């Protein structure tokens, strides 16, 4: 396992926290989805999008 890099972690955290992912900002939601999909793939984990709100439609 690699050593924990606090500086890199804080950079990633700043990126995540600065994304506007509110209910009406689809671009912000897509950025968060892409970010976490990439992180999960790096850990050899899979992701799936679940549509459970009436105001969100599947592609």
Biopython code that builds the backbone (N, CA, C, O; Angstrom):
import numpy as np
from Bio.PDB.StructureBuilder import StructureBuilder

atoms = [
    (1, "UNK", "N", (0.841, -1.180, 0.000)),
    (1, "UNK", "CA", (0.000, 0.000, 0.000)),
    (1, "UNK", "C", (0.887, 1.245, 0.000)),
    (1, "UNK", "O", (1.925, 1.277, 0.662)),
    (2, "UNK", "N", (0.479, 2.245, -0.731)),
    (2, "UNK", "CA", (1.230, 3.493, -0.813)),
    (2, "UNK", "C", (1.061, 4.314, 0.456)),
    (2, "UNK", "O", (0.076, 4.175, 1.181)),
    (3, "UNK", "N", (2.041, 5.168, 0.706)),
    (3, "UNK", "CA", (1.933, 6.095, 1.833)),
    (3, "UNK", "C", (0.854, 7.124, 1.546)),
    (3, "UNK", "O", (0.624, 7.507, 0.399)),
    (4, "UNK", "N", (0.210, 7.557, 2.592)),
    (4, "UNK", "CA", (-0.839, 8.565, 2.466)),
    (4, "UNK", "C", (-0.212, 9.909, 2.139)),
    (4, "UNK", "O", (0.714, 10.348, 2.821)),
    (5, "UNK", "N", (-0.714, 10.565, 1.093)),
    (5, "UNK", "CA", (-0.206, 11.867, 0.670)),
    (5, "UNK", "C", (-1.257, 12.919, 1.030)),
    (5, "UNK", "O", (-2.244, 13.094, 0.316)),
    (6, "UNK", "N", (-1.032, 13.606, 2.132)),
    (6, "UNK", "CA", (-1.998, 14.585, 2.628)),
    (6, "UNK", "C", (-2.222, 15.713, 1.627)),
    (6, "UNK", "O", (-3.357, 16.149, 1.435)),
    (7, "UNK", "N", (-1.164, 16.188, 0.992)),
    (7, "UNK", "CA", (-1.299, 17.292, 0.037)),
    (7, "UNK", "C", (-2.195, 16.896, -1.143)),
    (7, "UNK", "O", (-3.058, 17.671, -1.555)),
    (8, "UNK", "N", (-1.991, 15.702, -1.677)),
    (8, "UNK", "CA", (-2.819, 15.228, -2.791)),
    (8, "UNK", "C", (-4.270, 15.044, -2.341)),
    (8, "UNK", "O", (-5.203, 15.392, -3.065)),
    (9, "UNK", "N", (-4.446, 14.497, -1.144)),
    (9, "UNK", "CA", (-5.789, 14.311, -0.600)),
    (9, "UNK", "C", (-6.519, 15.644, -0.476)),
    (9, "UNK", "O", (-7.690, 15.749, -0.843)),
    (10, "UNK", "N", (-5.836, 16.659, 0.039)),
    (10, "UNK", "CA", (-6.461, 17.970, 0.203)),
    (10, "UNK", "C", (-6.797, 18.605, -1.143)),
    (10, "UNK", "O", (-7.811, 19.292, -1.264)),
    (11, "UNK", "N", (-5.959, 18.384, -2.154)),
    (11, "UNK", "CA", (-6.263, 18.879, -3.498)),
    (11, "UNK", "C", (-7.541, 18.227, -4.028)),
    (11, "UNK", "O", (-8.409, 18.905, -4.578)),
    (12, "UNK", "N", (-7.648, 16.907, -3.857)),
    (12, "UNK", "CA", (-8.841, 16.195, -4.313)),
    (12, "UNK", "C", (-10.074, 16.635, -3.539)),
    (12, "UNK", "O", (-11.148, 16.801, -4.116)),
    (13, "UNK", "N", (-9.920, 16.822, -2.244)),
    (13, "UNK", "CA", (-11.037, 17.256, -1.409)),
    (13, "UNK", "C", (-11.505, 18.649, -1.812)),
    (13, "UNK", "O", (-12.707, 18.915, -1.855)),
    (14, "UNK", "N", (-10.564, 19.534, -2.105)),
    (14, "UNK", "CA", (-10.909, 20.883, -2.559)),
    (14, "UNK", "C", (-11.694, 20.815, -3.860)),
    (14, "UNK", "O", (-12.678, 21.535, -4.030)),
    (15, "UNK", "N", (-11.265, 19.952, -4.783)),
    (15, "UNK", "CA", (-11.966, 19.787, -6.061)),
    (15, "UNK", "C", (-13.407, 19.327, -5.825)),
    (15, "UNK", "O", (-14.344, 19.888, -6.393)),
    (16, "UNK", "N", (-13.575, 18.314, -4.991)),
    (16, "UNK", "CA", (-14.912, 17.772, -4.727)),
    (16, "UNK", "C", (-15.802, 18.822, -4.064)),
    (16, "UNK", "O", (-16.960, 18.991, -4.447)),
    (17, "UNK", "N", (-15.262, 19.523, -3.074)),
    (17, "UNK", "CA", (-16.059, 20.501, -2.329)),
    (17, "UNK", "C", (-16.425, 21.722, -3.159)),
    (17, "UNK", "O", (-17.403, 22.405, -2.855)),
    (18, "UNK", "N", (-15.655, 22.004, -4.202)),
    (18, "UNK", "CA", (-15.933, 23.192, -5.004)),
    (18, "UNK", "C", (-16.930, 22.929, -6.129)),
    (18, "UNK", "O", (-17.313, 23.860, -6.837)),
    (19, "UNK", "N", (-17.353, 21.686, -6.305)),
    (19, "UNK", "CA", (-18.322, 21.356, -7.353)),
    (19, "UNK", "C", (-19.728, 21.664, -6.852)),
    (19, "UNK", "O", (-20.119, 21.225, -5.770)),
    (20, "UNK", "N", (-20.477, 22.411, -7.634)),
    (20, "UNK", "CA", (-21.877, 22.668, -7.304)),
    (20, "UNK", "C", (-22.685, 21.488, -7.817)),
    (20, "UNK", "O", (-22.951, 21.382, -9.014)),
    (21, "UNK", "N", (-23.070, 20.611, -6.919)),
    (21, "UNK", "CA", (-23.821, 19.421, -7.319)),
    (21, "UNK", "C", (-25.236, 19.457, -6.758)),
    (21, "UNK", "O", (-25.811, 18.418, -6.435)),
    (22, "UNK", "N", (-25.783, 20.639, -6.647)),
    (22, "UNK", "CA", (-27.149, 20.785, -6.152)),
    (22, "UNK", "C", (-28.156, 20.111, -7.051)),
    (22, "UNK", "O", (-27.818, 19.643, -8.138)),
    (23, "UNK", "N", (-29.371, 20.061, -6.606)),
    (23, "UNK", "CA", (-30.434, 19.329, -7.299)),
    (23, "UNK", "C", (-30.609, 19.771, -8.750)),
    (23, "UNK", "O", (-30.955, 18.949, -9.599)),
    (24, "UNK", "N", (-30.381, 21.036, -9.053)),
    (24, "UNK", "CA", (-30.640, 21.525, -10.408)),
    (24, "UNK", "C", (-29.389, 21.652, -11.267)),
    (24, "UNK", "O", (-29.480, 22.070, -12.421)),
    (25, "UNK", "N", (-28.236, 21.306, -10.735)),
    (25, "UNK", "CA", (-26.993, 21.469, -11.491)),
    (25, "UNK", "C", (-26.509, 20.124, -12.014)),
    (25, "UNK", "O", (-25.716, 19.451, -11.354)),
    (26, "UNK", "N", (-26.973, 19.732, -13.181)),
    (26, "UNK", "CA", (-26.630, 18.428, -13.741)),
    (26, "UNK", "C", (-25.149, 18.337, -14.085)),
    (26, "UNK", "O", (-24.558, 17.266, -13.950)),
    (27, "UNK", "N", (-24.533, 19.436, -14.527)),
    (27, "UNK", "CA", (-23.102, 19.400, -14.858)),
    (27, "UNK", "C", (-22.260, 19.085, -13.624)),
    (27, "UNK", "O", (-21.272, 18.357, -13.712)),
    (28, "UNK", "N", (-22.652, 19.633, -12.475)),
    (28, "UNK", "CA", (-21.944, 19.337, -11.233)),
    (28, "UNK", "C", (-22.107, 17.885, -10.832)),
    (28, "UNK", "O", (-21.161, 17.255, -10.360)),
    (29, "UNK", "N", (-23.306, 17.352, -11.018)),
    (29, "UNK", "CA", (-23.542, 15.939, -10.701)),
    (29, "UNK", "C", (-22.699, 15.040, -11.586)),
    (29, "UNK", "O", (-22.140, 14.049, -11.117)),
    (30, "UNK", "N", (-22.607, 15.379, -12.857)),
    (30, "UNK", "CA", (-21.817, 14.578, -13.791)),
    (30, "UNK", "C", (-20.336, 14.615, -13.402)),
    (30, "UNK", "O", (-19.654, 13.593, -13.484)),
    (31, "UNK", "N", (-19.834, 15.776, -12.980)),
    (31, "UNK", "CA", (-18.437, 15.871, -12.540)),
    (31, "UNK", "C", (-18.182, 14.952, -11.348)),
    (31, "UNK", "O", (-17.167, 14.258, -11.298)),
    (32, "UNK", "N", (-19.113, 14.952, -10.386)),
    (32, "UNK", "CA", (-18.946, 14.081, -9.220)),
    (32, "UNK", "C", (-19.015, 12.612, -9.610)),
    (32, "UNK", "O", (-18.228, 11.802, -9.120)),
    (33, "UNK", "N", (-19.947, 12.264, -10.486)),
    (33, "UNK", "CA", (-20.065, 10.879, -10.947)),
    (33, "UNK", "C", (-18.763, 10.440, -11.600)),
    (33, "UNK", "O", (-18.232, 9.377, -11.280)),
    (34, "UNK", "N", (-18.250, 11.252, -12.508)),
    (34, "UNK", "CA", (-17.012, 10.908, -13.207)),
    (34, "UNK", "C", (-15.836, 10.778, -12.246)),
    (34, "UNK", "O", (-15.007, 9.879, -12.387)),
    (35, "UNK", "N", (-15.769, 11.676, -11.273)),
    (35, "UNK", "CA", (-14.683, 11.639, -10.295)),
    (35, "UNK", "C", (-14.702, 10.325, -9.518)),
    (35, "UNK", "O", (-13.678, 9.653, -9.399)),
    (36, "UNK", "N", (-15.870, 9.963, -8.991)),
    (36, "UNK", "CA", (-15.934, 8.760, -8.170)),
    (36, "UNK", "C", (-15.847, 7.481, -8.997)),
    (36, "UNK", "O", (-15.334, 6.475, -8.506)),
    (37, "UNK", "N", (-16.330, 7.491, -10.230)),
    (37, "UNK", "CA", (-16.144, 6.331, -11.100)),
    (37, "UNK", "C", (-14.652, 6.072, -11.317)),
    (37, "UNK", "O", (-14.201, 4.929, -11.259)),
    (38, "UNK", "N", (-13.897, 7.133, -11.565)),
    (38, "UNK", "CA", (-12.453, 7.005, -11.771)),
    (38, "UNK", "C", (-11.779, 6.446, -10.518)),
    (38, "UNK", "O", (-10.946, 5.544, -10.605)),
    (39, "UNK", "N", (-12.142, 6.983, -9.361)),
    (39, "UNK", "CA", (-11.542, 6.524, -8.108)),
    (39, "UNK", "C", (-11.872, 5.054, -7.836)),
    (39, "UNK", "O", (-11.001, 4.295, -7.411)),
    (40, "UNK", "N", (-13.109, 4.651, -8.075)),
    (40, "UNK", "CA", (-13.502, 3.268, -7.844)),
    (40, "UNK", "C", (-12.772, 2.331, -8.798)),
    (40, "UNK", "O", (-12.353, 1.246, -8.397)),
    (41, "UNK", "N", (-12.615, 2.738, -10.060)),
    (41, "UNK", "CA", (-11.892, 1.910, -11.029)),
    (41, "UNK", "C", (-10.440, 1.724, -10.615)),
    (41, "UNK", "O", (-9.874, 0.649, -10.816)),
    (42, "UNK", "N", (-9.830, 2.751, -10.043)),
    (42, "UNK", "CA", (-8.456, 2.638, -9.560)),
    (42, "UNK", "C", (-8.342, 1.589, -8.456)),
    (42, "UNK", "O", (-7.278, 1.001, -8.264)),
    (43, "UNK", "N", (-9.421, 1.358, -7.742)),
    (43, "UNK", "CA", (-9.457, 0.358, -6.670)),
    (43, "UNK", "C", (-10.022, -0.975, -7.146)),
    (43, "UNK", "O", (-10.280, -1.871, -6.342)),
    (44, "UNK", "N", (-10.213, -1.103, -8.467)),
    (44, "UNK", "CA", (-10.808, -2.302, -9.071)),
    (44, "UNK", "C", (-12.205, -2.591, -8.539)),
    (44, "UNK", "O", (-12.579, -3.747, -8.339)),
    (45, "UNK", "N", (-12.969, -1.530, -8.313)),
    (45, "UNK", "CA", (-14.355, -1.653, -7.879)),
    (45, "UNK", "C", (-15.260, -1.165, -8.998)),
    (45, "UNK", "O", (-14.829, -0.394, -9.856)),
    (46, "UNK", "N", (-16.490, -1.602, -8.995)),
    (46, "UNK", "CA", (-17.431, -1.181, -10.028)),
    (46, "UNK", "C", (-18.465, -0.231, -9.441)),
    (46, "UNK", "O", (-18.695, -0.199, -8.232)),
    (47, "UNK", "N", (-19.080, 0.540, -10.327)),
    (47, "UNK", "CA", (-20.120, 1.476, -9.919)),
    (47, "UNK", "C", (-21.341, 1.282, -10.797)),
    (47, "UNK", "O", (-21.257, 0.715, -11.887)),
    (48, "UNK", "N", (-22.468, 1.753, -10.314)),
    (48, "UNK", "CA", (-23.709, 1.732, -11.086)),
    (48, "UNK", "C", (-24.532, 2.943, -10.681)),
    (48, "UNK", "O", (-24.548, 3.337, -9.515)),
    (49, "UNK", "N", (-25.206, 3.520, -11.644)),
    (49, "UNK", "CA", (-26.067, 4.662, -11.364)),
    (49, "UNK", "C", (-27.481, 4.148, -11.142)),
    (49, "UNK", "O", (-28.023, 3.417, -11.971)),
    (50, "UNK", "N", (-28.068, 4.529, -10.032)),
    (50, "UNK", "CA", (-29.439, 4.151, -9.712)),
    (50, "UNK", "C", (-30.316, 5.386, -9.825)),
    (50, "UNK", "O", (-30.007, 6.423, -9.240)),
    (51, "UNK", "N", (-31.390, 5.284, -10.563)),
    (51, "UNK", "CA", (-32.332, 6.391, -10.724)),
    (51, "UNK", "C", (-33.514, 6.139, -9.801)),
    (51, "UNK", "O", (-34.286, 5.204, -10.018)),
    (52, "UNK", "N", (-33.658, 6.962, -8.780)),
    (52, "UNK", "CA", (-34.709, 6.725, -7.799)),
    (52, "UNK", "C", (-35.565, 7.947, -7.515)),
    (52, "UNK", "O", (-36.533, 7.845, -6.762)),
    (53, "UNK", "N", (-35.246, 9.088, -8.088)),
    (53, "UNK", "CA", (-36.065, 10.274, -7.877)),
    (53, "UNK", "C", (-36.915, 10.528, -9.107)),
    (53, "UNK", "O", (-36.486, 10.274, -10.232)),
    (54, "UNK", "N", (-38.116, 11.028, -8.888)),
    (54, "UNK", "CA", (-39.030, 11.291, -9.996)),
    (54, "UNK", "C", (-38.495, 12.325, -10.972)),
    (54, "UNK", "O", (-38.807, 12.272, -12.162)),
    (55, "UNK", "N", (-37.690, 13.267, -10.483)),
    (55, "UNK", "CA", (-37.214, 14.341, -11.350)),
    (55, "UNK", "C", (-35.931, 13.992, -12.107)),
    (55, "UNK", "O", (-35.415, 14.824, -12.853)),
    (56, "UNK", "N", (-35.414, 12.785, -11.927)),
    (56, "UNK", "CA", (-34.218, 12.346, -12.646)),
    (56, "UNK", "C", (-34.631, 11.250, -13.620)),
    (56, "UNK", "O", (-35.211, 10.240, -13.221)),
    (57, "UNK", "N", (-34.334, 11.452, -14.874)),
    (57, "UNK", "CA", (-34.687, 10.448, -15.874)),
    (57, "UNK", "C", (-33.441, 9.727, -16.338)),
    (57, "UNK", "O", (-32.361, 10.314, -16.412)),
    (58, "UNK", "N", (-33.593, 8.474, -16.644)),
    (58, "UNK", "CA", (-32.453, 7.708, -17.131)),
    (58, "UNK", "C", (-32.138, 8.102, -18.564)),
    (58, "UNK", "O", (-33.019, 8.538, -19.305)),
    (59, "UNK", "N", (-30.877, 7.946, -18.949)),
    (59, "UNK", "CA", (-30.478, 8.341, -20.306)),
    (59, "UNK", "C", (-31.107, 7.476, -21.379)),
    (59, "UNK", "O", (-30.864, 7.690, -22.566)),
]
sb = StructureBuilder()
sb.init_structure("model")
sb.init_model(0)
sb.init_chain("A")
sb.init_seg("    ")
for serial, (resi, resn, name, xyz) in enumerate(atoms, 1):
    if name == "N":
        sb.init_residue(resn, " ", resi, " ")
    sb.init_atom(name, np.array(xyz, "f"), 0.0, 1.0, " ", f" {name:<3s}", serial, name[0])
structure = sb.get_structure()
